[in-house]
Amino acid sequence: MIDHMLTRREVESRIGLGRSSIYQRLKDGSFPQPVRYGSRTIRWKESQIIAWLKEQEDASANHVNDRERRNPDTN
């Protein structure tokens, strides 16, 4: 299977974050690293972006579930 390569703008559109937020997450290691195609061109593997989004969704769902278990009367 060939992985589709996404531009930064395509990644921004899919994940709902801007350039600065993406680069900050790259810097702190919490976002998939891009593939470099020369000094000015980078792309992200679509499969890695999809996996990252899934991780964010799972972490958010776990956070909500943990909060509901701690405070069952707030629902």
Buried (B, 14 or more C-beta within 10 A) or exposed (E): EEEEBBEBEBBBEBBEBEEEEBEEBBEEEEBBEBEEEEEEEBBBBBEBBEEBEEEEEEEEEEEEEEEEEEEEEEE
